[in-house]
């Protein structure tokens, strides 16, 4: 009869939806497969992801979000509509209220686009909240006390670094270096070193199964297949962890530098708290092997991986939905 409040982690790589009172009910890739000839949506989510790099000319597998913001408005709206229908939260007489997370430094225009897409897909009232803040709440940090908490949220399109105190962000930085860029670096490395063309899916497999960003922390290998750039024929090669560490070195250095920049701008009292409490890593990119060790060594503070880092933002929206009436009293964007 009545609709439920929902929280959406609208990620570049994955969409997670939290329904008030039910928990996380949906976790699917942010991919839409469309027929180019008539603009019809064929598949959304996991089914569409399987088609990436494997479709005929008239079918296109699109990722409508890029770097944490909407790159294709209509496709994002179609994707959200599909997911909301799938979880069946609309009431007969009412629409759900939605809480959506976005990166810290997006423009008013980008914020408006996210709100409009959500409203058109069936939201009664749409609230936007900053991603690192929601991730910190979802990771179990008590950000409402007058003490410093630092979170590094590594997603698919963006990495958000923030220091929080008394329920708000004190200093923050959002950079367009995250999981997707790691895949591109791996893809380019294989192309450069082995003259072999591989797809995004294969690059992601390498990242998950053998990659590390801390020298000597992992020693594994994987056989991958691709197309030889010279002969044009299929070929198999073996990739080792130490090679991927070199391939990702520059990309990860950008994240380390962002964390250092945020710490440099943090008031000294809060910096002292961070030495005691450490830094929490959230987001799917936090699962990259060795990133916690690397950040701990570079920042000289303890670094901890959150429980279920991919779910932190969605869990955080759930906690905030419990207090949505308080949120309504505050004026949002």
N, C-alpha and C positions, 0 to 999 in steps of 0.2 A: 504493500500500500504506500508506505512512505519511503522516500529515498534516504540513503545514508551519506554521511560526509566521507569524502575520499581524499587521500594524499597521493600525489603523483611525483615520482622521481623521473622527470622527463630527460633522460640521458641521451648522449650522442650515440652510445652503443646499445644501451638497454633501457626499456621503460619498466619501472616497477610501480605497482599500485597497491596502496594500503587502504583497506576499508575499515572504518571505525567499528570496533567491536569484533572484527574478524581477523585482523592481521594482514600480512602480505598475501594477496590473492592472485597476483599476476606478475610474472617476471619474463619478459620476452624481448628479443632483439628489436631495435628501432629500424626496421627494414620493411619497405613496402614494394611488392612486385606489381608493376602496372603494364597494361597493354598500350603501347605507344600509339597504335592506330586509332583507338577510340577513347583513350584516357581512363579505361575501366580498371579498378583495383582488382587484382586477381588473388593475391595472398598477402597476409600481414603477419609480422613477427617471425617465429621460428621457421614456418613453412617458406616464407620469403627469403630468409637468410640462407637456406639450403640452395637457393637459386643463384646467389651471388657468384658472378663469373661463369655461370653455366647456362645462360639463357640464350635463345635464338634472337635474331635482330629486332623483332617486333616487341619483345618483352624486356622490360628494364627493371632491375632490382635497385630501388632508390633508398638512400639513407637521408631522410628529410631534415635531419638536424646536423649541423656542422659546428664544431668548436663550442658546443653547449647552447647554441641559439638556432632558431628556425631558418633553414636555408630555402625550404620549399613549403610555403604556407598551406596550400591546398592539400598536399600530400600529408603534412603533419595533422591537419584537421581530420582527414580520412582515417589516418592511423589511430588517433585518439578516439574517434567515434567508434571504430571497430573494437578497440580494447574495452571501452566503457560498456558497449552492448554485450560484449563477451562475459563481463563479470556481473552483469544484470543488477545494477544498483539504482536504476531509475525507478522512482515510485510511479504509481498511476496518476497521481495529481501533483507531484513535485519533482524538482530536479535536485541533484546533489550539490552541496557546496564543495569546492575543490581548493586544496592547498598545493601549489606547485613550486618546485625548487628551481632556482636559476643561478648562474655564476655571479660573483660579486660585482664584476665591472661591466655588465651589459648595459647598453644605452636604454633610454626611455622608449625609443622606437621598438627595440628588440623585446623589451618588457611588455609593451602594448601588443605586439604580435603574439606572444605566448598567451596573454590573457584572452585575446580575441579567438585564437584557435581553440582554447579550452571552453570558452562560452559557446562557440558555434557547435562544439562536439557534445554539448548537453549540460554544461555547468550553470547552476543558478547564480552563484557568486564565486568569483575566483580570487584567491589571495596568492601573492607571490612572496616567497621567503628565500633568503640567501642560503646557498647550498652548504658552505662550511659550518654555518650556525646549526642547521638542521642535522648535518652529519655528526657534529659534536654531541648533540642531544641524543641522537640514535646510538652513538657509541658509549653512552652511559656517563658522559661528563656532566658535572653540575656547573653549568656556565652562568648560573644566576647568583653565585656568590661573588663577593668582591676579591677575586683572586684570578690569576692568569691561567688560561687553558689554551694550548696550541693544537691546532688540527691541520693535517695535510690531507686534502681530499683529492685523490688521483682518479679521475674518471676516464671516459673514452675520448672526449674532445678537449676538456680543460682540466687543469690542476688548480685547485683553490687552496691557498695557504692563509690561515687567519689566526689571530690571537683574540680570544674572547674573554670578557669579564662583565659581570653584572648583567648577563643576558643579551649583550650586544657585542658587535665586532669593534675592537680597538684599532688594530691594524690588519690589513689584508692585501693580498695580491692574487690576481687570477691570470694564469698564463695558458696559451694555446699549445701546451706540450703535455701529452698524456698518452693513454693506451694506443690510440689510432696512429699517432706519430711513431711510436715504437715499432708498430707493424711495418710502417713505410720504411723506417731505417733498416730493418731486417731484410725487407724486400730488395732495397737498393744495394745492400751489402752483398747479397747472393748474386745479384745481377752484375755487380762490379767485379767481384772476386772469382766467380765461377762461370760468368757469361751464361747464366741460366735464368729464365723468366719463370717466376712463381706467382701465384695469386695471393690475395689478402688472407684467405682461409688458411693457406699453408704457412704464411708468415705468422699468423696467430698461433698455429700449432707449435711452431718453433718457440715462440715466446713463452707459451704455457709449459711445454715439456722439457726444454733444455736451457732456456735463457737464464742468465744471472747478471746482476750489475755490480756485484762485489767480487773483486779478483780472487780466484781460487776457492770461492764458496760452493761451487757446483762443478761436477765433472761428468757430464752425460753427453750422449750423442743421439742423433736422430737421422734416419734416412728420409730424404725428401725427393719428390719428383717434380720435374718442370720441363719447359721447352728450351732446348739448346739454341742460343742466339746465333750460332754459326751454322750448324747443320739444319736447324729447324725441326729436329726430331726429339722425341721424349728422351729424358736422361735422368738417372738417379745419382744423387750425391749424398755424402754424410757430413752433417754439420755438428760441431762440438760447442759446448758451453762457453769455452774461453774465447771463441770467435765472436759469439754474440755479445759477450761482455765488451769487447772492443767496438763492435758495431753500435752499441747503445750508449757508449761512454759520453759522447757529446750531448745527446738528448737528455740524459739523466742529470748532467751537470747544470742544465738550465733549471731543473726543478730544485736542485740543491741551492743554486744561487737565489732563487725566489724565496726559499725558506730563510736563507741568510738575510736577505733584504728586509723581510718582515721582522725578524728578530732585532735587526739594527734599529728599526723604527719603534720598537716596543719600549714603553716606560720601564726604568730599571727595577721598580718593585715587582712588576709583572714578570720581568725576565727571571727574577729570583724564584718566583713561583714555578716557572717552567722548568728550571733546573731540578726542583723537587718532584714535580708531577710528571715531567717528560712530555713528549710529543705523541699524539695519537694519529696513526695512519688509517684512513678510510678510503672507500671506493675500490672498484675492480682493479685498478692499476697498482693498488697497495699490495696485491698478491704477487707482483713481479718479484722473483726470487732475489734476495739480497738487498732490496731497497731500504729495509729497516736498518740493516747493518751499516750501509753506506751513509745514510742520514745521521745515524748516531755518531759515526766517526767524524763526519764533516761539521756537524753542529755542536758536538761535544755535550750533548744532553741525552738522557735516555729516550729511546724511541720504541713505541709499542704498536703492534698491529691490533686493530680492533677485532672483536669477535664478529664473524661474518661481515667483513668490510664492505662487500657489495650491497648489503641490505641496510647499512647505517642510515642513509638518507631516507629511505622508505620508512624505517622504524621511527626515525625522528619526526617524520610527518604524522605518524600515528600518535606520538606523544603530544604533538602540537594540536592535533585534531581534538584531543581530550579537552584542550583549553581553547577551543575555537571561539567560544563566546567572549573570552577575554581578548582574543585577537581582534574580534569584530569591534571592540571598543577603541582599539588603537587605529589610527588612520594609516592605511597601507597605501602603496603606490597609487 
